[in-house]
């Protein structure tokens, strides 16, 4: 199992190119199942989750392969199976996104329930509620969701959940309703840019989706969708992670290819901290200047501060003198990285869904264990400023969401390497 070693203390400077958004790529790949023919997708990151989805496609009898560095070709002319087995779904929760398109196209689907994960319970009840709202018959048996419905029929469906809107359920319902009879209205829909990107892709295919980016999305069903060529949006979480890396190390980081309008909440918080952020055309420049200030923030569904940047932001706040507070309102149990940051010398205490950060204490390198994808990034960022060597173990999580992170940080001046372990 590989680990990543970092020698801290290096200032990061230079330009980093932001990859395509994994959280847009996966649902758009699923949407390609709705069109008979060959779909071509550009700016697809080469990540473990992408390859897991391609393995699911192979199981379905759908051809999917990279034809160059970041261009993916998907041939869904025929689909020979309509099930996604546990051995594949357990490796990636986003596998459940094939539920909607397979039900829509095949009239039936059997998908393993993905189960929970380290950041807390993540049930798919809203996904199932949405499909039932389209007149699908849904049963759960032996750990699998079995759904049938031909034709699906549009309706008005409320998708609000305990912790706000559900991105996955919104996506699955949009996918299922694109070719349903009549009109579907989704109330309490997720507003994330990845939902907007999926909707724009579907409209390019011939769908009629309106209201994306708002809590009320309308989908007017069409008879057929057609394969197209499309370029997905850049990854706002990857962009935010490198912005925080620049803020931590006091360097000047230039982001190329990011979408500033997707980063408003992070930019506002970083400016409150004292980070200088400027734009020049398509470039975003980030630099820490002068003394930085502690802040209080709460994670929220988009356009609020992203839960996927909470751990990385905590790494930054651990280095800023004073007391900061982070309240996690999306996944209240998402604090597995706290003990590991404390191993590096941070002083963070938890009270329910709130983290109290007593910042400004010197971080020192140590062996740490990554619990999940974003925790991996946070520990690497902390290692960039810790004295001595930090070794981050279980970094296979990192491969799910960051394309060539070690290479990108090395190009910015970090002393970092990936090490094979027995």
PEUR-V511266 format. One record per residue. N is the residue number from 1. SS is DSSP state (a for helix, b for strand, c for the rest). PSI is psi in degrees with one decimal (none if undefined). OMEGA is omega in degrees with one decimal (999 if undefined). Layout:
N:SS:PSI:OMEGA
N:SS:PSI:OMEGA
This chain:
1:c:127.8:-175.0
2:c:156.3:170.6
3:b:168.3:176.8
4:b:130.5:178.7
5:b:133.4:179.9
6:b:132.4:169.0
7:b:113.4:-172.0
8:c:169.1:174.0
9:c:-0.9:-178.9
10:c:134.3:174.5
11:c:133.6:179.4
12:c:131.2:177.4
13:c:147.4:174.8
14:b:-167.9:-174.7
15:b:139.7:176.5
16:b:134.2:179.3
17:b:126.5:-176.9
18:c:132.5:-178.8
19:c:172.5:175.9
20:b:156.3:-174.6
21:c:116.6:176.4
22:a:-41.4:-175.6
23:a:-7.5:168.0
24:a:-36.7:-176.6
25:a:-43.4:-175.7
26:a:-49.0:177.1
27:a:-32.5:178.3
28:a:-36.3:172.9
29:a:-43.8:178.6
30:a:-38.9:-179.9
31:a:-29.7:179.5
32:a:-20.7:178.0
33:a:-17.4:-177.6
34:a:-12.4:-174.6
35:b:126.8:174.9
36:c:118.5:-178.2
37:c:-164.1:-172.3
38:b:119.4:175.2
39:b:138.7:179.3
40:b:123.6:-177.3
41:b:129.8:179.6
42:b:159.1:-179.1
43:c:43.6:175.3
44:c:121.2:-179.2
45:c:145.4:178.4
46:c:88.4:-176.5
47:c:161.4:-178.9
48:a:-38.5:-179.9
49:a:-36.5:177.8
50:a:-44.0:-179.5
51:a:-30.7:174.0
52:a:-42.7:177.3
53:a:-38.4:178.0
54:a:-33.2:176.2
55:a:-37.9:175.7
56:a:-42.2:177.1
57:a:-42.8:179.5
58:a:-40.7:177.2
59:a:-34.2:-179.7
60:a:-7.8:-175.8
61:c:19.1:179.9
62:c:131.5:179.3
63:b:128.7:174.6
64:b:125.4:-178.5
65:b:150.1:174.1
66:b:132.0:178.2
67:c:-10.8:165.9
68:c:-163.7:-170.6
69:c:-44.0:-177.1
70:c:23.5:179.0
71:c:126.3:-176.4
72:b:134.3:177.6
73:b:127.5:-179.2
74:b:120.4:178.7
75:b:101.5:179.9
76:c:35.2:178.4
77:c:-42.5:176.1
78:c:150.8:173.5
79:c:121.9:-173.4
80:c:-9.1:178.9
81:c:157.6:180.0
82:c:42.8:179.3
83:b:151.8:175.4
84:b:110.8:-172.2
85:c:161.7:-176.9
86:a:-41.8:-175.8
87:a:-26.0:177.1
88:a:-44.4:-176.0
89:a:-34.5:-177.9
90:c:-20.8:-178.3
91:c:-14.5:-176.4
92:c:117.5:-178.5
93:a:-31.5:-177.4
94:a:-9.0:175.9
95:a:-26.6:-178.6
96:a:-11.3:179.1
97:a:-11.3:174.9
98:a:-9.5:-178.1
99:a:-52.6:-177.2
100:a:-53.3:-177.3
101:a:-36.7:179.0
102:a:-41.2:177.1
103:a:-42.6:-178.1
104:a:-44.2:-174.1
105:a:-38.9:-172.4
106:a:-15.8:-178.4
107:c:-5.9:177.0
108:b:156.9:-179.0
109:b:148.8:176.1
110:b:112.3:-175.5
111:b:134.5:177.4
112:b:142.1:173.2
113:c:128.1:-173.6
114:c:-26.5:-178.2
115:c:-176.1:-177.6
116:c:-173.9:176.9
117:b:-179.4:-171.3
118:c:-22.1:-178.6
119:c:5.7:174.6
120:b:172.8:-179.7
121:c:136.5:179.8
122:c:73.2:-175.4
123:c:161.2:179.4
124:c:24.9:-177.7
125:a:-36.0:179.8
126:a:-31.7:174.0
127:a:-47.3:-176.5
128:a:-38.9:176.9
129:a:-42.5:179.6
130:a:-43.5:179.5
131:a:-38.6:176.9
132:a:-31.2:177.1
133:c:-14.2:175.8
134:c:16.6:179.0
135:c:19.3:174.4
136:c:150.1:173.3
137:b:122.4:-172.4
138:b:128.1:175.6
139:b:150.2:174.2
140:b:124.1:-177.3
141:b:129.9:177.5
142:c:36.8:176.7
143:c:10.6:-179.1
144:b:147.1:169.6
145:b:122.5:175.0
146:b:119.8:-177.8
147:b:140.1:175.4
148:b:152.0:179.8
149:c:108.9:178.9
150:c:109.8:1.5
151:c:160.2:169.7
152:c:147.4:-175.9
153:b:129.3:-177.5
154:c:158.5:178.1
155:c:-177.0:177.2
156:b:122.8:-170.8
157:b:129.1:177.7
158:b:126.1:-174.6
159:c:14.2:178.7
160:c:141.3:179.4
161:b:-177.7:-176.9
162:c:-38.6:-177.6
163:c:26.6:178.3
164:b:-163.1:-176.9
165:c:154.1:177.9
166:c:118.2:179.8
167:a:-48.2:-177.5
168:a:-43.2:-179.8
169:a:-39.1:177.1
170:a:-44.8:-179.3
171:a:-47.3:-178.5
172:a:-38.4:-178.9
173:a:-38.5:175.5
174:a:-44.6:-179.0
175:a:-42.8:-178.2
176:a:-32.7:-174.1
177:a:-7.2:-176.2
178:c:-34.2:178.8
179:c:19.2:176.2
180:c:161.8:176.2
181:b:135.0:176.0
182:c:-159.9:-173.2
183:b:136.1:176.3
184:b:130.7:175.2
185:b:121.0:179.9
186:b:116.1:179.0
187:b:134.5:-173.8
188:c:28.8:-179.3
189:c:152.4:174.1
190:c:145.3:-175.6
191:c:6.8:-173.6
192:c:148.9:177.3
193:a:-30.2:179.7
194:a:-32.9:175.1
195:a:-40.2:177.4
196:a:-44.0:-178.8
197:a:-43.7:176.3
198:a:-44.9:-178.5
199:a:-41.3:179.1
200:a:-36.1:175.3
201:a:-46.3:179.0
202:a:-40.4:178.4
203:a:-35.6:175.0
204:a:-31.2:179.6
205:a:-10.2:-179.6
206:c:3.4:177.6
207:c:170.7:178.2
208:b:83.4:-179.6
209:b:129.6:177.5
210:b:160.4:177.5
211:c:1.8:-179.4
212:c:143.8:-173.2
213:c:-3.2:177.0
214:c:166.4:179.2
215:c:-1.2:-180.0
216:b:107.6:-178.4
217:b:136.1:178.5
218:b:132.9:178.6
219:b:115.1:175.6
220:b:115.0:-174.6
221:c:143.1:176.4
222:c:165.0:-176.8
223:c:-34.4:-173.1
224:c:148.6:173.9
225:b:155.8:-172.6
226:c:145.6:-180.0
227:c:144.8:-178.4
228:c:177.2:173.3
229:b:135.5:-170.6
230:b:146.8:175.7
231:b:124.9:-176.0
232:c:166.1:-178.0
233:c:159.6:174.5
234:b:161.3:-175.5
235:c:109.0:-177.8
236:a:-27.7:179.6
237:a:-39.8:174.4
238:a:-44.4:178.8
239:a:-46.1:179.4
240:a:-36.8:179.3
241:a:-42.2:179.2
242:a:-31.4:173.7
243:a:-41.6:178.2
244:a:-32.6:175.7
245:a:-41.7:177.2
246:a:-41.4:179.4
247:a:-40.3:-178.9
248:a:-42.8:-171.3
249:a:-5.1:179.5
250:c:13.3:-179.2
251:c:-174.6:175.9
252:b:105.8:-178.6
253:b:130.9:176.4
254:b:124.2:178.4
255:b:129.4:176.0
256:b:130.0:175.1
257:c:0.3:178.2
258:c:164.6:176.5
259:c:104.4:-179.3
260:a:-33.9:-177.9
261:a:-13.9:176.4
262:a:-4.0:-171.8
263:c:16.3:-173.1
264:a:-45.3:-176.4
265:a:-40.0:178.0
266:a:-44.1:-179.9
267:a:-43.0:-180.0
268:a:-44.4:179.8
269:a:-43.4:-179.1
270:a:-36.6:176.6
271:a:-36.1:174.8
272:a:-34.4:178.3
273:a:-30.4:-178.7
274:c:14.4:179.7
275:b:135.8:177.5
276:b:120.8:-180.0
277:b:126.3:-179.2
278:b:164.4:179.9
279:b:146.8:174.9
280:b:97.0:-174.7
281:c:-125.0:-179.8
282:c:3.0:-177.0
283:b:145.8:172.6
284:b:125.0:-180.0
285:b:134.8:-177.5
286:b:128.5:179.4
287:b:135.9:174.4
288:b:124.5:-179.5
289:c:126.7:177.6
290:c:-164.8:-178.7
291:c:139.1:179.0
292:c:154.4:-174.0
293:c:145.0:174.4
294:c:158.2:179.4
295:c:162.3:171.4
296:b:129.3:-179.3
297:b:161.4:173.9
298:b:134.8:174.4
299:b:143.5:-178.0
300:c:159.2:171.0
301:c:155.4:179.7
302:c:135.8:14.0
303:c:20.5:177.5
304:c:-179.2:-178.8
305:b:130.4:-172.2
306:c:134.2:172.8
307:a:-28.6:-179.0
308:a:-5.2:174.0
309:a:4.9:-177.3
310:a:-48.1:-177.2
311:a:-42.6:-179.6
312:a:-39.1:177.7
313:a:-36.0:178.4
314:a:-36.8:177.0
315:a:-42.9:178.2
316:a:-48.3:-176.3
317:a:-24.9:177.6
318:c:-21.0:-177.5
319:c:-3.5:-175.2
320:c:122.6:-179.1
321:c:138.7:-179.7
322:b:-177.9:-177.0
323:b:124.5:174.7
324:b:155.2:178.3
325:b:133.2:171.7
326:b:124.7:175.2
327:b:123.3:-178.0
328:b:106.2:-175.9
329:c:-1.4:179.3
330:c:-52.6:175.4
331:c:88.3:-171.5
332:c:-16.0:179.9
333:c:10.7:-172.5
334:c:67.7:-178.9
335:c:25.4:-178.6
336:c:-19.0:179.9
337:c:-14.3:-175.4
338:a:-50.6:178.9
339:a:-33.4:-179.2
340:a:-39.1:173.9
341:a:-37.8:177.2
342:a:-31.2:175.4
343:a:-28.4:179.1
344:c:-0.6:177.4
345:c:-0.7:175.3
346:c:158.5:177.2
347:c:91.0:-175.4
348:b:131.3:175.8
349:b:152.2:-176.2
350:b:141.4:173.0
351:b:93.5:-175.0
352:c:-123.5:-178.6
353:c:16.1:-179.8
354:b:139.7:174.8
355:b:126.2:176.9
356:b:120.5:-174.0
357:b:113.3:174.8
358:b:95.4:-168.9
359:b:173.1:174.8
360:c:-1.5:179.8
361:c:147.0:-176.7
362:c:132.6:174.1
363:c:142.4:178.5
364:b:141.0:-175.3
365:c:147.1:179.5
366:c:163.6:171.7
367:b:133.2:178.8
368:b:163.0:-175.6
369:b:126.4:178.6
370:c:132.7:-179.0
371:c:-24.2:-176.7
372:c:-178.2:-174.7
373:a:-55.6:-174.6
374:a:-29.6:173.3
375:a:-37.7:177.2
376:a:-47.4:-179.5
377:a:-40.8:-178.7
378:a:-41.5:-179.1
379:a:-35.2:175.9
380:a:-43.6:178.4
381:a:-43.3:178.1
382:a:-38.6:178.6
383:a:-25.5:179.5
384:a:-25.2:-177.8
385:a:-0.2:179.2
386:c:146.0:175.8
387:b:135.4:176.1
388:c:-153.6:-172.7
389:b:131.3:172.0
390:b:131.5:176.4
391:b:117.7:-179.7
392:b:117.2:-178.8
393:b:165.1:-177.3
394:c:43.8:-176.3
395:a:7.2:173.9
396:a:-24.5:174.5
397:a:-38.8:-176.1
398:a:-33.8:-177.1
399:a:-13.3:179.7
400:a:-24.4:-170.0
401:c:-4.5:179.8
402:c:118.1:-178.6
403:c:119.1:175.2
404:c:46.0:-176.5
405:a:-42.2:179.9
406:a:-43.9:-180.0
407:a:-40.4:-179.0
408:a:-42.0:178.6
409:a:-37.9:176.8
410:a:-42.3:179.3
411:a:-23.8:178.1
412:c:-5.4:177.3
413:c:3.4:179.8
414:c:148.4:171.5
415:b:93.4:-172.4
416:b:142.6:177.7
417:b:155.3:176.6
418:b:133.6:-174.6
419:b:130.7:175.3
420:c:131.3:178.9
421:c:150.7:178.3
422:c:none:999
